[in-house]
């Protein structure tokens, strides 16, 4: 029974990895406004490793994807279940990635609802911050609160630049 359970878990992890790498959307040939915002955020925030925008592109239904971000090769990758949960429920996830030995750099990930200028949740914003060594910081809770404050401040400032969700997909100006 334990062997069967292990096999089911391995299959589920493998299937999740395949789904995450699968493309489900192709960006237009022109740069979209969301990509301009991503580029601006990365230029203004050296403490970030990456910033990505996720949601359902206009004209599609239930096709959750990364549609802009600091890793252009990942644009169009299908979203993971936790990404979809944030988009649909409007929750925030703080992910300190404490024991991820395979990550190339230590990071702290904020996954939060993306909001338009009217305050409506309209997608997902993922900010990956460079993460100092937790052991030397003295307090994990204090560090988590700092990342939460930074992430929500960034998101709230960005909100002012998003007149509408559809506007994120318009050609860059």
C-alpha positions as CSV (number, residue, x, y, z in Angstrom):
1,X,0.0,0.0,0.0
2,X,2.8,2.4,0.9
3,X,4.5,1.7,-2.5
4,X,1.3,2.5,-4.3
5,X,0.9,5.7,-2.4
6,X,4.5,6.7,-3.3
7,X,3.9,5.9,-6.9
8,X,0.7,8.0,-7.0
9,X,2.5,10.9,-5.3
10,X,5.4,10.7,-7.8
11,X,3.0,10.6,-10.7
12,X,1.1,13.6,-9.4
13,X,4.3,15.6,-9.0
14,X,5.5,14.6,-12.5
15,X,2.1,15.6,-14.0
16,X,2.2,18.9,-12.2
17,X,5.7,19.6,-13.5
18,X,4.6,18.8,-17.0
19,X,1.6,21.0,-16.8
20,X,3.6,23.9,-15.4
21,X,6.0,23.8,-18.4
22,X,3.2,23.5,-21.0
23,X,2.4,26.6,-23.0
24,X,-1.3,27.4,-23.2
25,X,-1.1,30.9,-24.7
26,X,1.1,32.8,-27.2
27,X,1.9,36.4,-26.7
28,X,1.2,38.8,-29.5
29,X,4.2,39.8,-31.7
30,X,4.2,43.3,-30.2
31,X,5.1,44.1,-26.7
32,X,2.1,44.4,-24.4
33,X,1.5,47.0,-21.7
34,X,2.0,44.4,-18.9
35,X,5.4,43.6,-20.2
36,X,6.3,47.4,-20.1
37,X,5.2,47.5,-16.5
38,X,7.3,44.4,-15.7
39,X,10.4,45.9,-17.3
40,X,9.8,49.2,-15.4
41,X,9.4,47.3,-12.1
42,X,12.6,45.3,-12.5
43,X,14.6,48.4,-13.4
44,X,13.3,50.3,-10.4
45,X,13.6,47.4,-7.8
46,X,17.1,45.8,-7.7
47,X,15.9,43.8,-4.6
48,X,13.7,41.7,-7.0
49,X,14.8,38.5,-8.7
50,X,11.6,38.5,-10.8
51,X,8.1,39.9,-11.3
52,X,5.4,38.1,-13.3
53,X,1.8,38.8,-14.3
54,X,-0.7,35.9,-14.5
55,X,-4.4,35.6,-15.5
56,X,-6.8,34.7,-18.3
57,X,-6.0,36.6,-21.5
58,X,-8.9,38.5,-23.1
59,X,-11.1,36.3,-25.3
60,X,-10.2,33.1,-23.5
61,X,-12.0,31.2,-20.7
62,X,-10.3,29.4,-17.8
63,X,-6.9,29.6,-19.6
64,X,-4.7,30.7,-16.7
65,X,-1.3,31.7,-17.9
66,X,1.8,33.9,-17.2
67,X,1.3,36.7,-19.7
68,X,4.2,39.0,-18.8
69,X,7.3,39.1,-16.7
70,X,11.0,39.1,-16.2
71,X,11.4,35.6,-17.7
72,X,10.1,36.1,-21.3
73,X,10.7,32.4,-22.1
74,X,8.1,31.5,-19.5
75,X,5.4,33.7,-21.0
76,X,2.5,31.4,-22.0
77,X,3.3,28.8,-19.4
78,X,0.2,27.3,-17.8
79,X,-0.4,28.5,-14.2
80,X,-0.1,26.1,-11.3
81,X,-3.1,25.4,-9.0
82,X,-1.9,27.8,-6.4
83,X,-1.7,30.6,-9.0
84,X,-5.3,29.9,-10.1
85,X,-6.4,29.8,-6.4
86,X,-5.1,33.3,-5.9
87,X,-6.8,34.6,-9.0
88,X,-10.1,33.0,-8.2
89,X,-10.2,33.6,-4.4
90,X,-8.2,36.8,-4.1
91,X,-5.9,35.4,-1.4
92,X,-2.2,36.2,-0.8
93,X,0.6,33.6,-0.3
94,X,3.9,34.4,1.4
95,X,6.4,31.7,0.4
96,X,9.8,32.0,2.2
97,X,11.2,29.0,0.3
98,X,13.2,28.0,3.3
99,X,14.4,24.5,2.3
100,X,14.4,24.6,-1.5
101,X,17.9,23.4,-2.2
102,X,17.5,23.3,-6.0
103,X,16.6,27.0,-6.3
104,X,19.6,28.8,-7.9
105,X,19.2,31.8,-5.4
106,X,17.6,32.2,-2.0
107,X,14.3,34.0,-2.5
108,X,11.1,35.1,-0.8
109,X,8.0,34.9,-3.0
110,X,4.9,37.1,-2.6
111,X,1.9,35.8,-4.6
112,X,-0.9,38.4,-4.5
113,X,-4.0,39.5,-6.3
114,X,-3.3,41.9,-9.1
115,X,-5.6,44.9,-8.9
116,X,-6.7,47.5,-11.4
117,X,-7.1,51.2,-10.7
118,X,-10.7,50.7,-9.4
119,X,-9.4,48.2,-6.8
120,X,-10.8,45.1,-8.4
121,X,-8.8,41.9,-8.3
122,X,-8.0,41.1,-11.9
123,X,-5.2,38.5,-11.9
124,X,-2.1,37.5,-10.0
125,X,1.2,39.3,-9.4
126,X,4.2,37.3,-8.3
127,X,7.2,39.1,-6.9
128,X,10.4,37.1,-6.0
129,X,12.7,39.0,-3.7
130,X,16.3,38.3,-3.0
131,X,16.3,36.6,0.3
132,X,19.0,37.0,2.9
133,X,20.0,34.1,5.2
134,X,17.1,33.5,7.6
135,X,19.5,32.3,10.3
136,X,21.3,35.7,10.4
137,X,18.1,37.7,10.4
138,X,17.2,36.8,13.9
139,X,13.4,36.6,13.3
140,X,11.6,34.8,10.5
141,X,8.3,36.4,11.4
142,X,9.8,39.9,11.3
143,X,11.4,39.1,7.9
144,X,8.1,37.8,6.6
145,X,6.3,40.9,7.7
146,X,8.9,43.0,5.9
147,X,8.5,41.1,2.6
148,X,4.7,41.3,3.0
149,X,4.9,45.1,3.4
150,X,7.2,45.5,0.4
151,X,5.1,43.2,-1.8
152,X,1.8,44.8,-1.1
153,X,3.3,48.3,-1.4
154,X,4.7,47.4,-4.8
155,X,1.3,45.9,-5.9
156,X,-0.7,48.9,-4.6
157,X,1.6,51.4,-6.5
158,X,1.3,49.3,-9.6
159,X,-2.5,49.3,-9.3
160,X,-2.6,53.0,-10.2
161,X,-1.0,52.2,-13.6
162,X,-3.7,49.6,-14.6
163,X,-6.8,51.4,-15.8
164,X,-8.3,48.0,-16.7
165,X,-7.3,44.4,-17.0
166,X,-7.8,44.4,-20.8
167,X,-5.4,47.4,-20.9
168,X,-2.6,45.2,-19.8
169,X,-2.8,43.3,-23.1
170,X,-2.9,46.5,-25.3
171,X,0.1,47.3,-27.4
172,X,2.9,49.1,-25.5
173,X,2.8,52.9,-25.8
